[in-house]
Amino acid sequence: FKPRMMPGLYRQNAKIQNFVLPSALILAFAATTVLITRYRKASKTTAAPQPRTIHNGTSRPISNPRDSFLDSFVVKSEEIFSGISPKTYSEILLVPTDAFLKMGKFERHDRCLGSLINLYTARETSTSTLKILFVSHRWENSSVPEGNRNDHYRAAKRFLLTHTEFTHVYVDFCCISQQQVSKNGYVRPIRAGHLRGLPLILLRADSVLLLPRRVGRQIVRHTNLSESLERGWIQFEILTASIANAPVYVHFQVGDTIESFVKVNLTDSESLMRAVEEAQTTLLRDDKIRSSKELTHNFARESWGEAVAKSVDLEGILRKAKLSYVGLQEDFAKHLLKVQTFQSNSTSLLDSAIGRTSNDEDRSEILRLLTFIA
């Protein structure tokens, strides 16, 4: 109120304020004192906290063996490399399974930020129930990695609906920034952080789902496992998963409805051979598929059979990656995961060993990560 306009009402309101404000402060102080007293009494009677494992600057109980494995790996890595620490957990992003099942397709990273949570938060909230599925898939192109039919998303969704134990999903297109190298030749910082976490999430993942690209005629399009195992990114992902003994499920499919998810060790040629034989016996039967004379069962058999030889190549890549790391200068090896683009000519032996990639930036990143894993 303005005093010159309503002097009487203003004086009355001021008297009320002079009484109410001190009274409110006294009551607030009394209530706060009571709450603090009760909290102290309760804390004295609370049981002693359980033993905890330190990570990311805080502490919490560790009951998941894969969490323990990852923590021990990171602690050891800190002694060798700069750029790897428990803080990296906050740069590893995951899609909760419920959100993933509602997507309808693999969403680009910048379009699904609202659904993502980091590994640190997932570990804090899920504790021993945390189950992560890493989806390794053969990209069609950089803008639409699974093509216009969303084949990979639909296959991953069918897998999750029959394997309900998984609480979170990792898909690179969703969880890694797609903004790659800047004009001055540096990997963009956000993407660099996501890439640093890629080996760690592979070591933590409870299972890996490999989704090869589908090829062939429309009525009998089949997954091409052999071609997928020639790709550099998939080679890196499968090798890292094998180091952590994470189960790998391979998607075999012919047509639109006949499919199987087969558990296999892709670095073991005998294990892969048994998986291929199982898929051929189960899926490539005349009573399963009825169509024209141009059925391409033989193409599927040939594609899946050729994949057996590729498993031996994966073992050779890991050996060359180890030799490549030994050849690096000590200071350069320590800063292997820095933001600056990794020079592929420093690891020519490994460069000649890994398969094809989509672009030059991808190749240098794979070389860096494979050398780190070695």
C-alpha positions in Angstrom: 0.0 0.0 0.0 1.1 3.5 -0.7 1.1 5.5 2.7 0.0 8.8 1.1 -3.1 7.3 -0.5 -4.3 5.1 2.4 -2.4 6.1 5.6 -4.7 4.3 8.1 -4.8 1.0 6.3 -1.0 1.1 5.7 -0.3 1.6 9.5 -2.7 -1.3 10.4 -1.0 -3.6 7.9 2.4 -2.7 9.2 1.3 -3.7 12.7 0.2 -7.1 11.5 3.5 -7.7 9.7 5.5 -6.7 12.8 3.6 -9.4 14.8 3.3 -12.2 12.2 6.9 -12.2 10.8 8.7 -12.7 14.2 6.1 -15.3 15.2 6.7 -17.3 12.0 10.4 -17.2 12.4 10.1 -18.5 16.0 7.8 -21.4 14.9 10.1 -22.4 12.1 13.2 -22.4 14.4 11.3 -24.6 16.9 10.1 -27.1 14.2 13.7 -27.3 12.8 15.1 -28.0 16.3 12.5 -30.8 16.9 13.3 -32.5 13.5 17.1 -32.4 14.1 16.6 -33.9 17.6 14.5 -36.8 16.1 17.0 -37.4 13.3 19.9 -37.7 15.8 18.0 -40.2 17.9 17.1 -42.3 14.9 20.6 -42.3 13.5 21.9 -43.7 16.8 19.6 -46.7 16.6 20.2 -47.4 12.9 22.2 -50.5 12.1 25.8 -50.1 10.9 26.1 -49.7 7.1 27.1 -52.7 4.9 30.6 -52.9 3.4 30.8 -50.8 0.3 32.8 -50.5 -2.8 34.0 -47.1 -4.0 33.2 -46.0 -7.5 32.6 -42.7 -9.2 33.5 -40.8 -6.1 30.7 -42.3 -4.1 30.0 -45.6 -2.4 27.4 -48.3 -2.6 27.0 -52.1 -2.1 28.2 -54.2 -5.0 26.4 -57.5 -5.4 26.5 -58.0 -9.2 29.6 -60.0 -10.3 29.7 -58.2 -13.7 29.8 -54.9 -11.8 32.7 -56.2 -9.7 34.5 -57.4 -12.9 34.1 -54.0 -14.5 35.3 -52.1 -11.4 38.4 -54.2 -11.1 39.2 -53.7 -14.8 38.8 -49.9 -14.5 41.0 -49.8 -11.4 43.7 -51.6 -13.3 43.3 -49.5 -16.4 43.8 -46.3 -14.3 47.3 -47.4 -13.6 48.1 -47.7 -17.3 46.0 -45.1 -19.2 44.8 -41.6 -18.7 41.2 -40.9 -19.5 39.8 -44.1 -18.0 38.3 -44.0 -14.4 35.1 -44.8 -12.6 33.9 -41.3 -13.7 33.6 -42.7 -17.2 30.5 -44.6 -16.0 28.6 -41.3 -16.2 29.5 -41.1 -20.0 28.0 -44.5 -20.7 24.4 -44.2 -21.7 21.7 -46.8 -21.7 18.1 -47.1 -22.8 15.7 -48.6 -20.3 14.0 -51.6 -21.8 10.5 -50.2 -21.4 11.5 -47.1 -23.3 13.2 -49.1 -26.0 10.2 -51.2 -26.6 8.2 -48.1 -27.3 10.6 -46.5 -29.8 9.5 -48.2 -33.0 13.0 -47.9 -34.5 16.6 -47.2 -33.5 16.4 -43.5 -32.7 19.4 -41.2 -33.3 21.2 -40.2 -30.1 20.1 -36.6 -30.1 16.4 -37.6 -30.5 16.2 -40.0 -27.6 18.2 -38.0 -24.9 15.1 -37.9 -22.7 15.0 -41.7 -22.5 18.7 -42.3 -21.7 20.3 -42.8 -18.3 24.0 -43.3 -17.5 25.5 -46.5 -16.2 26.3 -44.9 -12.8 22.6 -44.1 -12.3 21.5 -47.5 -13.5 23.8 -49.2 -11.1 22.6 -47.0 -8.2 18.9 -47.7 -8.9 18.9 -51.3 -10.1 21.6 -52.8 -7.9 21.7 -56.6 -8.3 18.8 -56.6 -10.8 20.7 -54.7 -13.5 20.8 -56.7 -16.7 22.2 -55.1 -19.9 21.8 -56.3 -23.5 24.4 -54.9 -25.9 23.0 -54.8 -29.5 25.7 -55.2 -32.2 24.3 -54.6 -35.6 25.5 -54.2 -39.2 24.8 -50.7 -40.3 23.1 -50.1 -43.7 24.2 -46.4 -43.8 25.1 -43.6 -41.5 21.8 -41.8 -41.5 19.5 -44.9 -41.3 21.7 -47.7 -39.8 19.0 -50.4 -40.0 17.5 -49.4 -43.4 13.9 -48.3 -44.0 12.3 -51.5 -42.8 13.6 -51.3 -39.2 14.5 -54.9 -39.4 17.1 -54.7 -36.6 14.8 -52.9 -34.2 12.0 -55.4 -34.7 14.4 -58.3 -34.3 15.8 -56.8 -31.1 12.2 -56.2 -29.8 11.2 -59.8 -30.4 14.4 -61.0 -28.6 13.6 -58.8 -25.6 10.0 -59.9 -25.4 11.2 -63.5 -25.0 14.2 -62.7 -22.8 12.5 -60.5 -20.2 15.4 -60.4 -17.7 17.1 -57.5 -19.4 16.4 -54.1 -17.7 18.5 -51.9 -20.1 19.6 -51.9 -23.7 22.7 -50.4 -25.4 22.5 -49.5 -29.1 25.4 -47.4 -30.5 23.1 -45.3 -32.7 21.0 -44.3 -29.6 23.8 -44.2 -27.0 26.7 -42.6 -28.8 26.8 -39.1 -30.2 26.8 -39.2 -34.0 28.6 -35.8 -34.3 32.0 -37.1 -35.3 35.2 -35.3 -36.2 35.5 -31.5 -36.1 37.2 -29.4 -38.8 40.6 -29.4 -37.0 40.7 -33.2 -36.9 39.6 -33.8 -33.3 36.9 -36.2 -32.2 34.1 -34.1 -30.7 34.4 -34.2 -26.9 30.9 -35.6 -26.3 31.5 -38.4 -28.8 35.0 -39.0 -27.4 33.5 -39.6 -24.0 31.0 -42.0 -25.3 33.6 -43.9 -27.2 35.8 -44.2 -24.1 32.9 -45.9 -22.4 32.3 -48.3 -25.3 34.8 -51.0 -24.2 33.6 -50.7 -20.6 29.9 -51.3 -21.5 30.9 -54.3 -23.6 32.8 -55.7 -20.6 29.8 -55.0 -18.3 27.1 -56.3 -20.7 25.3 -59.4 -19.5 24.7 -60.6 -23.2 25.3 -59.4 -26.7 22.8 -59.7 -29.5 24.4 -59.7 -33.0 22.0 -58.6 -35.8 23.5 -59.3 -39.3 22.1 -57.4 -42.3 19.5 -59.2 -44.3 20.1 -59.8 -48.0 18.5 -61.7 -50.9 15.1 -61.8 -52.6 12.2 -60.4 -50.8 10.4 -63.6 -50.1 13.5 -65.4 -48.8 15.7 -62.6 -47.5 18.1 -64.0 -45.0 20.6 -62.7 -42.5 24.2 -62.6 -43.8 26.4 -63.5 -40.9 29.5 -64.0 -42.9 29.4 -60.4 -44.3 28.8 -58.9 -40.8 31.8 -60.6 -39.3 34.0 -58.8 -41.9 33.0 -55.4 -40.5 35.5 -53.6 -38.2 33.0 -52.4 -35.6 31.4 -55.8 -35.2 34.8 -57.5 -34.9 35.8 -55.1 -32.1 32.5 -55.6 -30.3 32.6 -59.4 -30.5 36.2 -59.6 -29.4 35.6 -57.4 -26.4 32.5 -59.4 -25.4 34.5 -62.6 -25.6 37.2 -61.2 -23.2 34.4 -60.7 -20.6 32.9 -64.1 -21.4 29.6 -62.4 -22.2 27.1 -64.7 -24.0 26.5 -63.8 -27.7 23.2 -64.5 -29.4 23.2 -64.5 -33.3 20.1 -63.8 -35.2 19.4 -66.3 -38.0 16.4 -65.5 -40.2 14.9 -66.5 -43.5 11.9 -64.7 -44.8 9.9 -62.5 -42.5 8.7 -65.0 -39.9 11.2 -67.9 -39.7 14.0 -67.0 -37.3 16.2 -68.2 -34.4 18.4 -66.6 -31.8 21.3 -69.0 -31.3 23.8 -68.7 -28.5 27.4 -69.0 -29.8 31.0 -68.2 -29.2 32.0 -66.4 -32.3 35.8 -66.6 -31.6 35.6 -70.4 -31.5 35.1 -71.9 -35.0 33.8 -75.2 -33.6 31.2 -73.5 -31.5 30.1 -71.4 -34.5 30.0 -74.5 -36.7 27.5 -76.1 -34.3 25.4 -73.0 -34.2 25.3 -72.8 -38.0 24.3 -76.4 -38.3 21.6 -75.9 -35.8 20.2 -72.9 -37.7 20.4 -74.7 -41.0 18.6 -77.8 -39.6 15.9 -75.8 -37.9 15.2 -73.0 -40.4 16.1 -74.3 -43.9 13.6 -77.1 -44.2 11.3 -77.5 -47.2 8.2 -77.8 -44.9 9.2 -74.5 -43.3 9.3 -72.3 -46.5 7.1 -72.9 -49.5 7.6 -70.5 -52.4 8.7 -70.4 -56.1 11.5 -72.4 -57.7 13.8 -69.5 -57.0 14.1 -70.4 -53.3 17.6 -69.3 -52.2 18.2 -71.8 -49.4 21.6 -72.5 -50.8 22.6 -68.9 -50.6 21.7 -68.8 -46.9 23.6 -72.0 -46.2 26.6 -70.7 -48.0 26.5 -67.3 -46.2 26.2 -69.0 -42.8 28.8 -71.6 -43.5 31.4 -69.0 -44.6 31.1 -67.4 -41.2 32.9 -70.3 -39.6 36.2 -69.3 -41.3 35.7 -65.7 -40.1 35.8 -66.8 -36.4 39.5 -67.9 -36.9 40.2 -64.4 -38.3 38.9 -62.8 -35.1 41.5 -64.6 -33.1 44.2 -63.4 -35.4 43.0 -59.8 -35.1 43.4 -59.9 -31.3 46.9 -61.3 -31.6 47.9 -58.4 -34.0 46.2 -55.9 -31.7 48.5 -57.0 -28.9 51.6 -56.7 -31.1 50.4 -53.3 -32.2 50.1 -52.1 -28.6 53.6 -53.4 -27.7 55.0 -51.4 -30.6 53.6 -48.0 -29.4 55.7 -45.6 -27.6 55.1 -45.6 -23.8 53.9 -42.0 -23.6 51.7 -42.4 -26.7 50.2 -45.6 -25.3 49.3 -44.0 -22.0 47.3 -41.3 -23.8 45.7 -43.7 -26.2 42.2 -42.6 -25.3 42.7 -38.9 -25.6 40.4 -36.8 -27.7 42.7 -36.3 -30.7 42.1 -38.6 -33.6 44.2 -41.8 -33.4 46.7 -42.1 -36.3 46.1 -45.4 -38.0 49.5 -45.4 -39.6 51.0 -46.0 -36.2 49.4 -49.5 -36.1 49.8 -50.6 -39.7 49.8 -54.3 -38.7 46.4 -54.0 -37.0 45.1 -51.7 -39.7 45.6 -54.4 -42.3 43.9 -57.0 -40.1 40.5 -55.5 -39.3 37.6 -55.5 -41.7 35.9 -52.7 -43.6 34.3 -49.7 -42.0 31.9 -47.0 -43.2 34.4 -44.1 -43.2 37.9 -43.0 -42.3 36.9 -41.6 -38.9 35.4 -44.9 -37.9 38.6 -46.8 -38.8 40.9 -44.7 -36.6 38.4 -45.0 -33.7 38.3 -48.8 -34.0 42.1 -49.0 -34.2 42.3 -47.0 -31.0 39.7 -49.1 -29.1 41.1 -52.4 -30.3 44.6 -51.4 -29.2 43.2 -50.4 -25.8 41.4 -53.7 -25.3 44.6 -55.6 -26.3 
